[in-house]
Amino acid sequence: MVGKDDSFKTDLKRARGHGSAHHGLGMWMAERMTAVALIPLGLWAVYSVLQLAVIGYDGAVDWLQSPVNIVLMLLTLAISFYHMHLGMRVIIEDYIEHKPSRLLWIGLSAAASLLGAALALISILKVALGGAPN
Amino acid sequence: MPQVTADLQGASRDASAARTPGSRPLSPHVQVWRWHPTMVASILSRITGVGLYLGAFIAAGWAWALASGREPYERYMELLGSPLGVLVLLGLTLAYFYHFAGGIRHLVFDAGRGLNPKLADMTALAAIVFAVAATAMVFGVAFVTGALDGLI
Protein backbone atom coordinates (compact mmCIF):
# COMPACT_ATOMS: atom_id res chain seq x y z
CA MET A 1 0.00 0.00 0.00
CA VAL A 2 1.27 3.45 -0.91
CA GLY A 3 1.21 5.82 2.08
CA LYS A 4 0.05 9.44 1.97
CA ASP A 5 3.56 10.73 2.01
CA ASP A 6 4.62 8.59 -0.89
CA SER A 7 2.48 10.53 -3.37
CA PHE A 8 5.26 13.03 -4.10
CA LYS A 9 7.92 10.39 -4.53
CA THR A 10 9.03 9.30 -7.93
CA ASP A 11 8.72 5.67 -8.95
CA LEU A 12 12.46 5.26 -8.69
CA LYS A 13 12.53 6.61 -5.13
CA ARG A 14 9.78 4.19 -4.12
CA ALA A 15 11.51 1.23 -5.69
CA ARG A 16 14.89 1.93 -4.13
CA GLY A 17 16.05 0.11 -1.07
CA HIS A 18 13.57 -2.76 -1.40
CA GLY A 19 15.41 -5.09 -3.67
CA SER A 20 18.70 -6.05 -5.12
CA ALA A 21 21.18 -3.24 -5.42
CA HIS A 22 23.72 -5.81 -6.61
CA HIS A 23 25.85 -5.62 -3.50
CA GLY A 24 24.56 -8.97 -2.20
CA LEU A 25 26.82 -10.58 -4.73
CA GLY A 26 29.91 -9.19 -3.04
CA MET A 27 29.41 -11.27 0.11
CA TRP A 28 28.39 -14.35 -1.85
CA MET A 29 31.56 -14.02 -3.90
CA ALA A 30 33.71 -13.30 -0.83
CA GLU A 31 32.46 -16.51 0.81
CA ARG A 32 33.48 -18.51 -2.29
CA MET A 33 36.83 -16.77 -2.75
CA THR A 34 37.80 -17.31 0.89
CA ALA A 35 36.68 -20.96 0.52
CA VAL A 36 38.97 -21.41 -2.48
CA ALA A 37 41.89 -19.79 -0.62
CA LEU A 38 41.27 -22.06 2.36
CA ILE A 39 41.61 -25.25 0.30
CA PRO A 40 45.45 -25.13 0.26
CA LEU A 41 45.75 -23.08 3.47
CA GLY A 42 43.57 -25.51 5.46
CA LEU A 43 45.57 -28.53 4.37
CA TRP A 44 48.78 -26.69 5.25
CA ALA A 45 47.27 -25.90 8.68
CA VAL A 46 46.50 -29.58 9.36
CA TYR A 47 50.08 -30.49 8.40
CA SER A 48 51.38 -27.70 10.67
CA VAL A 49 49.28 -28.75 13.65
CA LEU A 50 50.71 -32.27 13.35
CA GLN A 51 54.21 -30.75 13.51
CA LEU A 52 53.45 -28.27 16.28
CA ALA A 53 51.90 -31.02 18.40
CA VAL A 54 55.29 -32.62 19.01
CA ILE A 55 57.87 -29.81 19.08
CA GLY A 56 56.99 -28.08 22.36
CA TYR A 57 57.30 -24.40 23.24
CA ASP A 58 60.81 -23.79 21.91
CA GLY A 59 60.00 -25.68 18.73
CA ALA A 60 56.84 -23.67 18.17
CA VAL A 61 58.65 -20.35 18.70
CA ASP A 62 61.37 -21.52 16.32
CA TRP A 63 58.79 -22.68 13.81
CA LEU A 64 57.30 -19.17 13.85
CA GLN A 65 60.60 -17.58 12.82
CA SER A 66 60.27 -18.88 9.28
CA PRO A 67 58.81 -16.18 6.99
CA VAL A 68 56.83 -18.80 5.06
CA ASN A 69 55.24 -20.13 8.24
CA ILE A 70 54.47 -16.62 9.50
CA VAL A 71 52.79 -15.54 6.27
CA LEU A 72 50.82 -18.76 5.79
CA MET A 73 49.75 -18.76 9.45
CA LEU A 74 48.57 -15.13 9.32
CA LEU A 75 46.71 -15.69 6.04
CA THR A 76 45.08 -18.90 7.25
CA LEU A 77 43.87 -17.25 10.45
CA ALA A 78 42.68 -14.00 8.82
CA ILE A 79 40.86 -15.71 5.96
CA SER A 80 39.35 -18.35 8.26
CA PHE A 81 37.94 -15.77 10.65
CA TYR A 82 36.53 -13.77 7.74
CA HIS A 83 35.05 -16.89 6.11
CA MET A 84 33.40 -18.01 9.33
CA HIS A 85 31.95 -14.57 9.92
CA LEU A 86 30.39 -14.67 6.43
CA GLY A 87 29.09 -18.22 6.94
CA MET A 88 27.62 -17.51 10.37
CA ARG A 89 25.93 -14.43 8.94
CA VAL A 90 24.13 -16.54 6.32
CA ILE A 91 22.98 -18.98 9.01
CA ILE A 92 21.70 -16.14 11.22
CA GLU A 93 19.88 -14.53 8.28
CA ASP A 94 18.24 -17.87 7.48
CA TYR A 95 16.98 -18.67 10.96
CA ILE A 96 16.27 -15.36 12.69
CA GLU A 97 13.34 -13.53 11.20
CA HIS A 98 12.94 -10.78 13.80
CA LYS A 99 15.01 -7.98 12.34
CA PRO A 100 16.45 -6.35 15.49
CA SER A 101 17.51 -9.74 16.90
CA ARG A 102 18.97 -10.69 13.56
CA LEU A 103 21.08 -7.53 13.47
CA LEU A 104 22.10 -8.05 17.09
CA TRP A 105 23.31 -11.63 16.42
CA ILE A 106 25.11 -10.68 13.23
CA GLY A 107 26.81 -7.88 15.16
CA LEU A 108 27.77 -10.20 18.01
CA SER A 109 29.15 -12.78 15.60
CA ALA A 110 31.09 -10.13 13.69
CA ALA A 111 32.51 -8.76 16.95
CA ALA A 112 33.50 -12.24 18.15
CA SER A 113 35.18 -13.04 14.83
CA LEU A 114 37.01 -9.73 14.77
CA LEU A 115 38.16 -10.15 18.37
CA GLY A 116 39.32 -13.72 17.75
CA ALA A 117 41.13 -12.71 14.59
CA ALA A 118 42.84 -9.73 16.25
CA LEU A 119 43.93 -11.82 19.24
CA ALA A 120 45.29 -14.60 17.04
CA LEU A 121 47.06 -12.35 14.53
CA ILE A 122 48.69 -10.07 17.09
CA SER A 123 49.82 -13.06 19.16
CA ILE A 124 51.38 -14.71 16.12
CA LEU A 125 53.07 -11.47 15.09
CA LYS A 126 54.43 -10.93 18.59
CA VAL A 127 56.08 -14.36 18.64
CA ALA A 128 57.15 -14.14 14.99
CA LEU A 129 58.85 -10.80 15.51
CA GLY A 130 60.82 -12.10 18.45
CA GLY A 131 58.61 -11.01 21.33
CA ALA A 132 58.03 -14.44 22.84
CA PRO A 133 58.74 -14.44 26.59
CA ASN A 134 61.03 -17.25 27.68
CA MET B 1 -18.85 -3.96 20.54
CA PRO B 2 -20.48 -7.43 20.77
CA GLN B 3 -19.08 -8.07 17.29
CA VAL B 4 -15.54 -7.32 18.47
CA THR B 5 -15.91 -9.68 21.44
CA ALA B 6 -17.16 -12.41 19.15
CA ASP B 7 -14.16 -11.91 16.85
CA LEU B 8 -11.75 -12.07 19.75
CA GLN B 9 -13.33 -15.28 20.96
CA GLY B 10 -13.11 -16.66 17.47
CA ALA B 11 -9.45 -15.75 17.27
CA SER B 12 -8.59 -17.38 20.57
CA ARG B 13 -10.56 -20.48 19.61
CA ASP B 14 -8.54 -20.73 16.43
CA ALA B 15 -5.30 -20.25 18.32
CA SER B 16 -6.08 -23.00 20.81
CA ALA B 17 -7.19 -25.30 18.00
CA ALA B 18 -3.87 -24.79 16.27
CA ARG B 19 -2.13 -26.03 19.39
CA THR B 20 -4.21 -29.21 19.52
CA PRO B 21 -2.52 -31.86 17.43
CA GLY B 22 -4.66 -33.55 14.87
CA SER B 23 -7.41 -30.98 14.79
CA ARG B 24 -5.89 -28.91 12.00
CA PRO B 25 -3.79 -29.74 9.00
CA LEU B 26 -0.14 -29.06 9.77
CA SER B 27 2.49 -28.12 7.28
CA PRO B 28 5.09 -30.80 6.55
CA HIS B 29 7.47 -31.34 9.41
CA VAL B 30 11.11 -32.27 9.39
CA GLN B 31 10.06 -35.65 10.79
CA VAL B 32 8.06 -36.67 7.72
CA TRP B 33 10.98 -36.22 5.34
CA ARG B 34 12.91 -39.25 4.30
CA TRP B 35 16.59 -38.74 5.01
CA HIS B 36 18.61 -38.74 1.82
CA PRO B 37 22.30 -38.09 1.18
CA THR B 38 22.01 -34.59 -0.25
CA MET B 39 19.94 -33.48 2.73
CA VAL B 40 22.44 -34.96 5.19
CA ALA B 41 25.25 -33.27 3.25
CA SER B 42 23.54 -29.89 3.43
CA ILE B 43 22.87 -30.14 7.17
CA LEU B 44 26.40 -31.42 7.86
CA SER B 45 27.92 -28.48 5.97
CA ARG B 46 26.23 -26.05 8.32
CA ILE B 47 26.82 -28.00 11.53
CA THR B 48 30.50 -28.54 10.75
CA GLY B 49 30.76 -24.84 9.84
CA VAL B 50 29.44 -23.85 13.25
CA GLY B 51 31.77 -26.37 14.91
CA LEU B 52 34.76 -24.94 13.06
CA TYR B 53 33.65 -21.43 14.04
CA LEU B 54 34.06 -22.46 17.66
CA GLY B 55 37.26 -24.36 16.83
CA ALA B 56 38.85 -21.21 15.41
CA PHE B 57 38.77 -19.77 18.92
CA ILE B 58 40.75 -22.78 20.13
CA ALA B 59 43.36 -21.83 17.51
CA ALA B 60 43.27 -18.18 18.64
CA GLY B 61 43.68 -19.41 22.23
CA TRP B 62 46.71 -21.43 21.15
CA ALA B 63 48.32 -18.34 19.59
CA TRP B 64 47.52 -16.34 22.72
CA ALA B 65 49.05 -19.03 24.95
CA LEU B 66 52.17 -19.12 22.77
CA ALA B 67 52.55 -15.35 23.02
CA SER B 68 52.05 -15.52 26.79
CA GLY B 69 55.10 -17.67 27.43
CA ARG B 70 56.33 -21.16 28.16
CA GLU B 71 54.18 -22.00 31.15
CA PRO B 72 50.82 -20.88 29.71
CA TYR B 73 51.69 -22.62 26.44
CA GLU B 74 52.58 -25.90 28.12
CA ARG B 75 49.39 -25.78 30.18
CA TYR B 76 47.36 -25.10 27.03
CA MET B 77 48.99 -27.98 25.14
CA GLU B 78 48.41 -30.27 28.10
CA LEU B 79 44.72 -29.34 27.96
CA LEU B 80 44.60 -30.07 24.23
CA GLY B 81 46.39 -33.38 24.83
CA SER B 82 44.00 -34.51 27.58
CA PRO B 83 41.32 -37.09 26.66
CA LEU B 84 38.67 -34.38 26.38
CA GLY B 85 41.00 -32.16 24.36
CA VAL B 86 41.84 -34.96 21.94
CA LEU B 87 38.13 -35.78 21.62
CA VAL B 88 37.42 -32.14 20.70
CA LEU B 89 40.32 -32.14 18.23
CA LEU B 90 39.04 -35.40 16.73
CA GLY B 91 35.61 -33.81 16.24
CA LEU B 92 37.18 -30.67 14.75
CA THR B 93 39.33 -32.70 12.35
CA LEU B 94 36.27 -34.64 11.21
CA ALA B 95 34.33 -31.37 10.86
CA TYR B 96 37.19 -29.76 8.99
CA PHE B 97 37.58 -32.55 6.43
CA TYR B 98 33.83 -32.78 5.92
CA HIS B 99 33.51 -29.00 5.48
CA PHE B 100 36.50 -29.13 3.12
CA ALA B 101 34.98 -31.82 0.86
CA GLY B 102 31.45 -30.42 1.15
CA GLY B 103 32.80 -26.95 0.34
CA ILE B 104 34.49 -28.16 -2.83
CA ARG B 105 31.24 -29.96 -3.72
CA HIS B 106 29.39 -26.66 -3.34
CA LEU B 107 31.95 -24.76 -5.41
CA VAL B 108 31.31 -27.30 -8.17
CA PHE B 109 27.55 -26.77 -7.72
CA ASP B 110 28.09 -23.01 -8.00
CA ALA B 111 29.78 -23.64 -11.34
CA GLY B 112 26.54 -25.34 -12.42
CA ARG B 113 27.94 -28.87 -12.39
CA GLY B 114 27.27 -32.00 -10.37
CA LEU B 115 23.61 -31.14 -9.81
CA ASN B 116 22.20 -34.32 -11.30
CA PRO B 117 20.40 -36.01 -8.33
CA LYS B 118 22.21 -39.34 -8.62
CA LEU B 119 25.61 -37.68 -8.90
CA ALA B 120 24.79 -35.25 -6.05
CA ASP B 121 23.86 -38.23 -3.82
CA MET B 122 27.11 -39.93 -4.72
CA THR B 123 29.30 -36.90 -4.02
CA ALA B 124 27.46 -36.37 -0.71
CA LEU B 125 28.39 -39.87 0.40
CA ALA B 126 31.89 -39.45 -1.00
CA ALA B 127 32.37 -36.30 1.12
CA ILE B 128 31.39 -38.21 4.26
CA VAL B 129 33.64 -41.15 3.44
CA PHE B 130 36.50 -38.76 2.65
CA ALA B 131 36.07 -36.96 5.98
CA VAL B 132 36.23 -40.21 7.96
CA ALA B 133 39.21 -41.56 5.96
CA ALA B 134 41.21 -38.31 6.12
CA THR B 135 40.56 -37.98 9.86
CA ALA B 136 41.71 -41.58 10.40
CA MET B 137 44.83 -40.81 8.41
CA VAL B 138 45.66 -37.62 10.36
CA PHE B 139 45.16 -39.37 13.69
CA GLY B 140 47.22 -42.29 12.42
CA VAL B 141 50.06 -39.89 11.66
CA ALA B 142 49.58 -38.18 15.05
CA PHE B 143 49.84 -41.58 16.75
CA VAL B 144 53.02 -42.49 14.87
CA THR B 145 54.75 -39.14 15.51
CA GLY B 146 53.93 -39.35 19.20
CA ALA B 147 51.45 -36.46 19.30
CA LEU B 148 48.99 -38.69 21.18
CA ASP B 149 51.57 -40.05 23.66
CA GLY B 150 50.14 -38.11 26.59
CA LEU B 151 46.94 -40.13 26.29
CA ILE B 152 48.35 -43.58 26.90
Contacts between the chains, C-beta under 8 A, distances in Angstrom:
chain1	res1	chain2	res2	distance
A	32	B	107	6.5
A	32	B	110	6.4
A	35	B	103	5.1
A	35	B	106	7.9
A	35	B	107	6.4
A	36	B	107	6.8
A	38	B	103	7.8
A	39	B	100	7.2
A	39	B	103	7.8
A	39	B	104	6.9
A	42	B	96	6.7
A	42	B	100	6.0
A	43	B	100	7.9
A	46	B	93	7.4
A	46	B	96	7.1
A	46	B	138	6.2
A	50	B	138	6.9
A	50	B	141	5.8
A	50	B	142	6.0
A	50	B	145	6.6
A	50	B	147	6.5
A	53	B	77	7.9
A	53	B	81	7.9
A	53	B	142	6.5
A	53	B	145	7.4
A	53	B	147	3.7
A	54	B	145	5.4
A	54	B	146	5.6
A	54	B	147	5.2
A	56	B	74	7.8
A	56	B	77	7.9
A	57	B	66	7.6
A	57	B	70	4.7
A	57	B	73	4.8
A	57	B	74	6.2
A	60	B	66	5.8
A	60	B	73	7.1
A	61	B	66	7.3
A	64	B	66	7.6
A	77	B	56	7.9
A	77	B	59	6.9
A	77	B	60	7.5
A	77	B	63	7.5
A	80	B	56	5.6
A	80	B	59	7.9
A	81	B	56	6.1
A	84	B	49	7.2
A	84	B	52	6.6
A	84	B	53	4.5
A	84	B	56	5.9
A	87	B	49	4.9
A	87	B	53	7.3
A	88	B	49	7.7
A	88	B	50	7.4
A	88	B	53	5.8
A	91	B	46	6.2
A	91	B	49	7.4
A	91	B	50	7.1
A	112	B	57	7.9
A	116	B	56	6.1
A	116	B	57	5.3
A	116	B	60	4.5
A	117	B	60	7.5
A	119	B	60	5.0
A	119	B	63	7.1
A	119	B	64	5.6
A	120	B	56	8.0
A	120	B	59	6.4
A	120	B	60	3.9
A	120	B	63	4.5
A	120	B	64	7.4
A	121	B	63	7.9
A	122	B	67	7.7
A	123	B	60	7.6
A	123	B	63	3.8
A	123	B	64	4.9
A	123	B	66	6.4
A	123	B	67	3.7
A	124	B	63	5.1
A	124	B	66	7.9
A	124	B	67	7.6
A	126	B	67	4.6
A	127	B	63	7.8
A	127	B	66	5.5
A	127	B	67	5.3
A	131	B	67	7.3
A	132	B	66	7.1
A	132	B	67	6.7
A	132	B	69	7.3
A	133	B	68	7.2
A	133	B	69	4.0
A	133	B	70	7.5
A	134	B	69	7.2
A	134	B	70	6.6
